[in-house]
Amino acid sequence: MPGIDECLLEAMTLPGARGAAVVDWTSGLALGAVGEPSCADHETTAAETAELARTAAEHTAFAGPGGSRSASGGGEPGKEAESGGGEPVEDLIVTTRDGYHLLRFVGQQVFDGSLFVHLWLDREEGNLALARIRLRHLCERLVLA
């Protein structure tokens, strides 16, 4: 099972990968980062992507049929709502003129489900479908080492 560094290095082998980070979406801190940051530096990128992840995780508009993310209002991805079983957010995709930003939530078994992997892909060279599949497998195997 790969740790954070191995996970990030494997993510960077994807075609078109420009940068990757493992981020705690509750604090906005990067636990690890490689490659280029998509803005000023890795810390700023982590904080800004954490805001996006937090919004998707905590708002009921992104839950599946059944309503809110959790009855406690914590909104952790991977938890079904006790009141109706809304589907958890798996990943977010943001497209820009020159790239794709893929945010994949890490399952509940790692660090209370408050982590996500941010992968930045070049739009010309990247393969978004392949990246989603490979990132899903990476996140399933990720352990904090």
Secondary structure by P-SEA (a helix, b strand, c coil): cccaaaaaaaaaacccccbbbbbccccccccccccccccccaaaaaaaaaaaaaaaacccccccccccccccccccccccccccccccccbbbbbcccbbbbbbbbccccccccbbbbbbbccccccaaaaaaaaaaaaaacccc
